[in-house]
Amino acid sequence: MSALLKAELLKLRTTRTFVALTAVAIGTSLLIVVLVTLLSEPTEETVLTDVYASDTSSLFILILAVIGISGEWRHHTITSSLLAAPDRLRFLAAKTLAFAIAGLILSLLISISVAIVGSIILSVRDLPLPDAGDVVAQWARNGLIALLLGAFGVGIGALIRNQVVAIVALLVIAFVVEPAIVALVPEVGRFAPLSALPTAIQDIPAEDVGLGDLDLLAPGLALLALLGWIAAAFGISGALLRRRDLE
């Protein structure tokens, strides 16, 4: 398993798409934190979530995970990959762990960059800074979400083999379907894996991320619910992978 994991991590490091989207994720996060710190005046109560939660790694690692697994079919590398690793579930598990680790590392890089830039601007503007312990705790929450969504993205990409369809479906679910469910059926929407559950795990007020007055789950329960989504996606995609013919 360790050899498979190393191979998948090597693929990530040497893939141009991963490098490009990583750069975009870092740039987007820094742009957000610069705009927030320059154009608003965070208070002691809001500075942590307004500034130090400006981490877009979870969205980008989710997209990268979908691209990474569905790209095996698009580029016809799935056959050679499984010839090297005949156990399909171990192959899928290695992919899942690789993108989870990549999400954690990407989030840490972004969180540190955001903290440095944000702290400098806040200090120059004589605005309040959070305690170091609170910042580190925010880093941990950011990293946990990126790790979980990286793993979830592999399951989604393995379910929908067509890369374009998978990415479009993911974006539609994240920006159309889940908001509609949250608005129309909030008791169901609080279990949405791409919006409500990550927000609850990070312990961010629902209104701060556009979820209105949604009654979010407690962070611990939200974590269990998101792990359930990941397990379901992995289980279904693993069963399909074992039965599918390779192209």
RODO-2510 file (C-alpha; in nm, 4 decimals, decimal comma):
residues 247
     n   res          X          Y          Z
     1     m     0,0000     0,0000     0,0000
     2     s     0,2846     0,2389     0,0783
     3     a     0,4322     0,1868    -0,2699
     4     l     0,0932     0,2637    -0,4277
     5     l     0,0532     0,5748    -0,2153
     6     k     0,4017     0,6978    -0,3068
     7     a     0,3237     0,6402    -0,6748
     8     e     0,0008     0,8399    -0,6509
     9     l     0,1717     1,1249    -0,4678
    10     l     0,4416     1,1279    -0,7350
    11     k     0,1712     1,1562    -1,0029
    12     l     0,0307     1,4571    -0,8221
    13     r     0,3645     1,6354    -0,7928
    14     t     0,4445     1,5881    -1,1609
    15     t     0,1033     1,6735    -1,3079
    16     r     0,0743     2,0174    -1,4678
    17     t    -0,2953     2,0426    -1,3808
    18     f    -0,2182     1,9942    -1,0120
    19     v     0,0566     2,2567    -1,0175
    20     a    -0,1626     2,5046    -1,2060
    21     l    -0,4680     2,4638    -0,9844
    22     t    -0,2507     2,4777    -0,6727
    23     a    -0,1126     2,8128    -0,7884
    24     v    -0,4662     2,9357    -0,8591
    25     a    -0,5838     2,8210    -0,5149
    26     i    -0,3022     3,0057    -0,3408
    27     g    -0,3519     3,3167    -0,5535
    28     t    -0,7285     3,3178    -0,4989
    29     s    -0,6938     3,2803    -0,1233
    30     l    -0,4385     3,5620    -0,1014
    31     l    -0,6567     3,7871    -0,3179
    32     i    -0,9526     3,7272    -0,0874
    33     v    -0,7540     3,8008     0,2278
    34     v    -0,6026     4,1176     0,0792
    35     l    -0,9446     4,2474    -0,0261
    36     v    -1,1044     4,1604     0,3079
    37     t    -0,8288     4,3196     0,5165
    38     l    -0,8054     4,6327     0,3000
    39     l    -1,1735     4,6964     0,2293
    40     s    -1,3312     4,6004     0,5615
    41     e    -1,2572     4,6343     0,9314
    42     p    -1,2759     4,2928     1,0996
    43     t    -1,3510     4,3037     1,4705
    44     e    -1,2018     4,0899     1,7455
    45     e    -1,5050     3,8607     1,7162
    46     t    -1,4960     3,8232     1,3374
    47     v    -1,1299     3,8532     1,2389
    48     l    -1,0600     3,4816     1,2681
    49     t    -1,3341     3,3715     1,0291
    50     d    -1,3224     3,6805     0,8075
    51     v    -0,9484     3,6648     0,7429
    52     y    -0,7866     3,3425     0,8600
    53     a    -1,0552     3,1147     0,7152
    54     s    -0,9907     3,2579     0,3661
    55     d    -0,8683     2,9215     0,2406
    56     t    -0,9957     2,7991    -0,0986
    57     s    -0,7959     2,4745    -0,0860
    58     s    -1,1029     2,2595    -0,0149
    59     l    -1,2757     2,3644    -0,3379
    60     f    -0,9664     2,3207    -0,5513
    61     i    -0,8603     1,9870    -0,4021
    62     l    -1,2151     1,8620    -0,4564
    63     i    -1,1908     1,9546    -0,8254
    64     l    -0,8383     1,8141    -0,8500
    65     a    -0,9481     1,4836    -0,6975
    66     v    -1,2304     1,4501    -0,9484
    67     i    -0,9918     1,5330    -1,2322
    68     g    -0,7282     1,2957    -1,0974
    69     i    -0,9422     0,9825    -1,0839
    70     s    -1,1658     1,0502    -1,3855
    71     g    -0,8588     1,1431    -1,5883
    72     e    -0,7460     0,7807    -1,5617
    73     w    -1,0274     0,6945    -1,8025
    74     r    -1,0037     1,0072    -2,0135
    75     h    -0,6341     0,9546    -2,0854
    76     h    -0,6664     0,5741    -2,0989
    77     t    -0,4149     0,5219    -1,8183
    78     i    -0,6524     0,3183    -1,6019
    79     t    -0,5451    -0,0081    -1,7654
    80     s    -0,1745     0,0440    -1,7024
    81     s    -0,2462     0,1719    -1,3518
    82     l    -0,4395    -0,1430    -1,2647
    83     l    -0,1837    -0,3682    -1,4298
    84     a     0,0670    -0,2209    -1,1844
    85     a    -0,1852    -0,2490    -0,8995
    86     p    -0,4315    -0,5321    -0,9784
    87     d    -0,6222    -0,4913    -0,6511
    88     r    -0,8729    -0,2258    -0,7558
    89     l    -0,9841    -0,1371    -0,4046
    90     r    -0,6242    -0,0792    -0,2960
    91     f    -0,5736     0,1366    -0,6047
    92     l    -0,8816     0,3427    -0,5151
    93     a    -0,7745     0,3648    -0,1503
    94     a    -0,4292     0,4889    -0,2547
    95     k    -0,5899     0,7569    -0,4738
    96     t    -0,8158     0,8597    -0,1868
    97     l    -0,5303     0,8869     0,0630
    98     a    -0,3085     1,0717    -0,1856
    99     f    -0,5644     1,3443    -0,2509
   100     a    -0,6523     1,3672     0,1180
   101     i    -0,2843     1,4237     0,1999
   102     a    -0,2484     1,6684    -0,0894
   103     g    -0,5492     1,8625     0,0376
   104     l    -0,4002     1,8836     0,3858
   105     i    -0,0626     2,0051     0,2556
   106     l    -0,2218     2,2558     0,0171
   107     s    -0,4406     2,3918     0,2968
   108     l    -0,1412     2,4290     0,5275
   109     l     0,0523     2,6224     0,2613
   110     i    -0,2429     2,8504     0,1974
   111     s    -0,3224     2,8991     0,5666
   112     i     0,0348     3,0033     0,6436
   113     s     0,0414     3,2416     0,3446
   114     v    -0,2942     3,3904     0,4439
   115     a    -0,1809     3,4331     0,8047
   116     i     0,1377     3,6131     0,7042
   117     v    -0,0260     3,8491     0,4548
   118     g    -0,3369     3,9037     0,6653
   119     s    -0,1419     3,9735     0,9851
   120     i     0,0831     4,2251     0,8105
   121     i    -0,2077     4,4227     0,6670
   122     l    -0,4082     4,4073     0,9906
   123     s    -0,1066     4,5294     1,1866
   124     v    -0,0430     4,8164     0,9450
   125     r    -0,4074     4,9197     0,9702
   126     d    -0,4001     4,8810     1,3510
   127     l    -0,6831     4,6274     1,3424
   128     p    -0,7223     4,3450     1,5960
   129     l    -0,5269     4,0227     1,5572
   130     p    -0,6484     3,6861     1,6907
   131     d    -0,4536     3,4834     1,9445
   132     a    -0,1885     3,2524     1,8001
   133     g    -0,3658     2,9505     1,9463
   134     d    -0,6889     3,0428     1,7702
   135     v    -0,5028     3,0836     1,4400
   136     v    -0,3439     2,7394     1,4713
   137     a    -0,6842     2,5894     1,5546
   138     q    -0,8256     2,7560     1,2423
   139     w    -0,5420     2,6062     1,0370
   140     a    -0,6352     2,2641     1,1723
   141     r    -1,0006     2,3111     1,0777
   142     n    -0,9079     2,4364     0,7309
   143     g    -0,6772     2,1395     0,6803
   144     l    -0,9351     1,8904     0,8011
   145     i    -1,1932     2,0149     0,5496
   146     a    -0,9433     2,0019     0,2625
   147     l    -0,8410     1,6498     0,3638
   148     l    -1,1998     1,5283     0,3790
   149     l    -1,3097     1,6889     0,0534
   150     g    -1,0006     1,5596    -0,1250
   151     a    -1,1039     1,2078    -0,0247
   152     f    -1,4669     1,2754    -0,1172
   153     g    -1,3688     1,4059    -0,4607
   154     v    -1,2000     1,0769    -0,5488
   155     g    -1,5222     0,8912    -0,4734
   156     i    -1,7253     1,1306    -0,6879
   157     g    -1,4786     1,1105    -0,9784
   158     a    -1,4735     0,7315    -0,9614
   159     l    -1,8533     0,7212    -0,9777
   160     i    -1,8712     0,9456    -1,2861
   161     r    -1,5949     0,8365    -1,5211
   162     n    -1,6467     1,1145    -1,7767
   163     q    -1,4206     1,3955    -1,6585
   164     v    -1,6178     1,6873    -1,8027
   165     v    -1,9515     1,5503    -1,6810
   166     a    -1,8050     1,4856    -1,3346
   167     i    -1,6699     1,8392    -1,2960
   168     v    -1,9880     2,0008    -1,4269
   169     a    -2,2011     1,7817    -1,2011
   170     l    -1,9838     1,8721    -0,9032
   171     l    -2,0152     2,2459    -0,9678
   172     v    -2,3908     2,2219    -1,0273
   173     i    -2,4356     2,0313    -0,7008
   174     a    -2,2178     2,2759    -0,5064
   175     f    -2,3591     2,6015    -0,6446
   176     v    -2,7147     2,5132    -0,7514
   177     v    -2,8517     2,1933    -0,5990
   178     e    -2,7245     2,2283    -0,2427
   179     p    -2,8258     2,5961    -0,2049
   180     a    -3,1724     2,5079    -0,3360
   181     i    -3,2078     2,2202    -0,0898
   182     v    -3,0841     2,4395     0,1973
   183     a    -3,3436     2,7034     0,1078
   184     l    -3,6357     2,4678     0,0423
   185     v    -3,5710     2,1769     0,2786
   186     p    -3,3323     2,3039     0,5494
   187     e    -3,3663     1,9930     0,7645
   188     v    -3,2145     1,7988     0,4734
   189     g    -2,9824     2,0777     0,3604
   190     r    -2,7948     2,0734     0,6916
   191     f    -2,6461     1,7410     0,5740
   192     a    -2,5173     1,8867     0,2440
   193     p    -2,1592     1,7541     0,2052
   194     l    -2,0139     2,0459     0,0096
   195     s    -2,1555     2,3394     0,2040
   196     a    -2,3409     2,2840     0,5313
   197     l    -2,1240     2,0053     0,6743
   198     p    -1,7853     2,1746     0,6077
   199     t    -1,9222     2,4982     0,7532
   200     a    -2,0435     2,3163     1,0631
   201     i    -1,7104     2,1370     1,1091
   202     q    -1,5278     2,4704     1,0908
   203     d    -1,7781     2,6104     1,3422
   204     i    -1,8530     2,9106     1,1198
   205     p    -2,1964     3,0798     1,1512
   206     a    -2,4243     2,9780     0,8641
   207     e    -2,5021     3,3374     0,7664
   208     d    -2,1296     3,4087     0,7166
   209     v    -2,1182     3,1722     0,4176
   210     g    -2,4561     3,2520     0,2656
   211     l    -2,6546     2,9732     0,4317
   212     g    -2,8952     3,2095     0,6040
   213     d    -3,0226     3,0964     0,9427
   214     l    -2,9685     2,7256     0,8722
   215     d    -2,9481     2,5222     1,1925
   216     l    -2,6095     2,3576     1,1447
   217     l    -2,5069     2,0326     1,3103
   218     a    -2,2581     2,0352     1,5949
   219     p    -1,8990     2,0092     1,4633
   220     g    -1,8522     1,6519     1,5861
   221     l    -2,1786     1,5294     1,4341
   222     a    -2,1022     1,7135     1,1094
   223     l    -1,7640     1,5386     1,0915
   224     l    -1,9314     1,1991     1,1341
   225     a    -2,1882     1,2856     0,8667
   226     l    -1,9195     1,3919     0,6175
   227     l    -1,7204     1,0756     0,6902
   228     g    -2,0407     0,8863     0,6126
   229     w    -2,0651     1,0598     0,2724
   230     i    -1,7010     0,9721     0,2012
   231     a    -1,7508     0,6096     0,3029
   232     a    -2,0629     0,5817     0,0871
   233     a    -1,8909     0,7331    -0,2171
   234     f    -1,5877     0,5082    -0,1691
   235     g    -1,7995     0,1965    -0,1188
   236     i    -2,0209     0,2521    -0,4234
   237     s    -1,7372     0,3609    -0,6514
   238     g    -1,5235     0,0695    -0,5309
   239     a    -1,7991    -0,1793    -0,6076
   240     l    -1,8459    -0,0288    -0,9556
   241     l    -1,4716    -0,0252    -1,0205
   242     r    -1,4442    -0,3949    -0,9430
   243     r    -1,7228    -0,4753    -1,1924
   244     r    -1,6395    -0,2312    -1,4730
   245     d    -1,4559    -0,3346    -1,7850
   246     l    -1,1444    -0,1327    -1,8573
   247     e    -1,1088     0,0669    -2,1745
***
